[in-house]
Amino acid sequence: MNKLFTLTLLSMNAFGIHAIGSFEEWVVKFNINILDHDHREHLISNWESNHNYINHINSKNLSYTLAHNHFSGLNSLEFKEFLGFDNEYKTSYPKQDLTELTVPSSINWVEKGGVTNVKDQGQCGSCWSFSTTGALEGAYFAKYGELPSFSEQQLVDCDTYRNGGKDMGCNGGLMDNAFSWINKNGGLCTETEYPYTSGVTKTGGTCQTDCHSYKNSAVKSFVDVQSSSDNYMMAALAQQTVSIAIQADQKDFQLYSSGVFTGECGTGLDHGVLAVGYGNLSGNDYYLIKNSWSSTWGDNGYIKLGRGPQYNNGDGQCGMLLQASYPVL
């Protein structure tokens, strides 16, 4: 009897034939790379724990559901290490007076055609760059009616201290820092000209200077949305998509699948994402958030975060109202 077959029998005895079959289906579905026998056992242990947790939460009939995704093989500590937002002290920038703007009952920039397809940051803590390009893409669409896909890799490689920037590639960054770099650089190149590679290499590369900034993509300024205010956030979203920071290290967030996420979630900001709208689902107000973990995570790459003053004492679900900003072209 070979080692692999013995290992499988042992796993089945401890785990159950049905569960081990589901694990194998998960491996195939999400193209999980299993390095060796020890790695396989580690994945099975994490997957089983997450499997039981998913069933436990879904049995409560909450406003959201969980499901397996490509993070099901990670425990909570491993998942936290995946995140890449630099939660340093943020300089206060000018805040635009949005109080006179008419705020619609709902808005969805995805349906309006102002949001590019969900992207995948891969094994690199570059969430800040994806939030930045998403906000720039949204601002460009709102002003010019076009939707170019901008380069995250250019930010990861070039918006560094070595090149006059302030961000740290795969080790985190801030969206406002990136807006400032785009301003100094005179714009940003497109995804086609400067494609993303750090999701596989797990590190930034040498800053390439042979691509051309897309026409009119230079950020003239950027605005910090008044914090801890749903009214200001909705007013900003009535204009364009908005970069936000959230706490995303909770297991419910890791395994989120659908519905309005109203679970436990703090304000220890560790992940940059993009707010692309708001609305109501089955009586639950929400913000629609675009993530950068591919379309296999969440609701085709999106999550609906609960909206209202009841979340984190008005700081927003997962702290999303604390550090919101958007570029002005």
Secondary structure, 3 states (H helix, E strand, C coil): CCHHHHHHHHHHHHHCHHHHHHHHHHHHHCCCCCCCHHHHHHHHHHHHHHHHHHHHHHCCCCCEEECCCCCCCCCHHHHHHHCCCCCCCCCCCCCCCCCCCCCCCCEECCCCCCCCCCCECCCCECHHHHHHHHHHHHHHHHHHCCCCCECHHHHHHHCEHHHCCCECCCECCCHHHHHHHHHHHCCCCECCCCCCCHHHHCCCCCCCCCCCCCCCCCCCEEEECCCCCHHHHHHHHCCCCEEEEECCCCHHHHCEEEEEECCCCCCCCCEEEEEEEEEEECCEEEEEEECCECCCCCECCEEEEECCCCCHHHCCHHHCCCCCEEEEC
